[in-house]
Each structure stands twice: as C-alpha cells, then as structure tokens.
Amino acid sequence: MSNSKIPAVEVQGLTKSFGSVLALDGVDVSIGEGEYFVLLGPSGGGKTTLLRVIGGFIRPNAGKVLLHGHDVSALPPDKRPTTMVFQSYALFPHMSVARNVGYGLRIKRLASKDIAERVDAMLELVGLAGYGARMPHELSGGQQQRVQLARSLVLDRDILLLDEPLAALDANLRKDMCLELKRLQETVGITFVHVTHNQEEAMTVADRIAIIADGKLIEAGTARDVYERPVKRFTADFVGENNVLGGTLVAVDKSKVTIDLGFGRIDVPVGDTVATEGVPASFSIRSELMELLPADGKLTNSTQTLNGTYREAVYLGIFISHVVTLPDGTAVIVRKISGGTENRRFERGEAVKIGWEMTAARLHMS
C-alpha cells in the first residue's frame, strides 16, 4: 500500500435520499491508495448507494466525493478515474470474450494492435489466456466474472468499484474467486472498493472493512479489528457469532466495569470506552471463547460465570453450536469444534453453566 497522504477515495458528509427513504446519512470515509476496502453490511443498509455515489452513477443530496484529492462530485462516471464491476456479469452475449474485454478500448478509439495486445495481457492476468474467441454462453459463472473483471481492469483506471461481484456464484466458487480477487488487486496495485453482505468474503479480501447500516458508517477497521475488537454493539451483533448481553452499569473503576443483568453481575474490561454508572450498557463475547459445563462442573478458564438451561446442539460440520437459555430467556451460543475433547452430550432442559475469561468480553456503550 502506498504511503501517500492523499487518500484515493474520500467522501465527506454524504447524504442521499430516495423520496422519504434516507439511504445515506452524513457518511464520512477515507480509503488509502492501493487499499482493498470492503463495505460490509446488511441488505438495504446503503452500501451500494455509497459505491454508486463514488462512481458518479448517483448524485448525493449533500456532501463531497474526492478522488486523489480532487472534488469530482459534479463529474459523470466517464470523467472519474473509476471503473465498476456489477453484480450481474453484464457481458454482451453477441460478442466474443476478446471483444467484450476490448469494448471500452474501442470506444476510446485505440489502435486495433494496441487493443489486441492489452486484451491478451489482461486475459492472461485473470487466468483466461486462450479464451478470447469463446462466447459468453460457453463460459462458467466464474469465468464470466473474470471476463467482467478483465473488461474493467483493461481500461487502466486506478480505482475499481465492485458491487456484490460474487453474489451469483456458488459457495465453493466464491471462495476461489475471493482469493483470485485479492491476488489481482495485489498484482495491479490499484484501489479496490468492494461491496458485500457476506462476512467470509469480506474477511478474505479486505485490508480494511467499513460496517454500513441504516445509511451510516458504524465503524471501520481491519478484519481482525471488527471481528475480535468491535466497538459498537451493532458490529458485535453483525460480525461473527457473538453473544451480546445487556443490563445496567452499576460500578466503574480504571480497569473494569460491573454490569447488572438482573439475574447476575458480570465484570467487563473498560478498555478505551467512556463509561458512566447508572446507564444501560452491553457487552459481547465471541461464542468460541466460552466454556460450557454441567451446573456442578468446574470451569477451568473462566472468571465470569452464568447459570442457564441447555436447549439444543446445532451441528455445523467443523463446529457444534450449543444453545443455552439464560434466566431472562436470552439464548446464548457456545461454539466448539466437532469431535473436540470439550464436547460432551447434554440433555434438553439440563441445568448448565457458561463462563469466559473477563478479558474476552468487549464493552459497548452504543
């Protein structure tokens, strides 16, 4: 990634409404030169709207779009240093692979020899050398997506916008294409801005991830940041498999706070969070960091414990998710590796206890 201090993409105070629907609500984000940046969030949260505003396909009601420090808010898509990969492959069915890839170059009236050389080089880059004469209907879904990538990259723009580019692929092919996208981005060295609602996809490719929901940027960070150290409760709920519990904050000291759940009190590290006694607060613990034992068992790696009732086990292949109901009816997930020594059989309705090391929890004041 470049050390340039000028971001490749910067949006300031972006707001966009569609009638009474507020799609973007004062969004600010900065994306570095040569960064693989992912916009992750639920459907309808504003991800694609933000991407299309960056690309010039949608005009915002307020705010600015700066690309490499230049305000492009009033420029159409073809006047911006961006190109876009859409969710649908959008290939011309009557054109060969080579003609599809070279279409934008022909529009720019490049010499035929130059077009052919650049198309051949791009097809080799995306792993389709020798496919130039084929027609789109002769290709698999993954190959068609590679053609669309080649058609975008051949234009030699330095910001590539990808709108749910892998949504139409099956799970196994999506995993392969994630690795291919990351390889391509590292090879060409340009900025990728990628929209998805798929967490595994985001974690695989991203240098950084921004969580987008309800038209707002909730928080941004590395994949490890948003998975292991979520700041906002929404992020903890959305990313990974976190258990989120809430209550009243009843005590604060320098290193920890105490939250009263109504059926027990739990200590949580305060971290960098500003905490105030007497207000609602929540905390999250990743399901794989929790212990589960019978009510009379001894938890060996936990300083925080709660009693509950065993409900069921959900087999997920490599993992088993054990569901426990707490006294207030909240369902908690304890995830363990299938066949591991920590797994044992529990009966529905059996009294159990769950626990975790205090440092595994994250405090959320919002």
Buried (B, 14 or more C-beta within 10 A) or exposed (E): EEEEEBBBBBBBEBBBBEEEEBBBBBBEBBBBBBBBBBBBBBEBBBBBBBBBBBBBBBEBEEBBBBBBEEEBBEBEBEEBBBBBBEBEBEBEEEBBBBBBBBBBBEEEEBEEEEBBEBBBEBBEBBBBEEBBEBBBEEBEBBBBBBBBBBBBBBBEBBBBBBBBBBBBBEEEBBBEBBEBBBBBBEEBEBBBBBBBBBBEBBBBBBBBBBBBBBBBBBBBBBBEBBBBEBBBBBBBBBBBEBBBBBBBBEEBEEEBBBBBBEEBBBBBBBBEBEBEEEEEBBBBBBBBBBBBBBEEEEBEEBEBBBBBBBBEBEEEEEBBBBBBBBEEEBEBBBBBEEEEEEBEEBEEEBEBBBBBBBEBBBBBBE
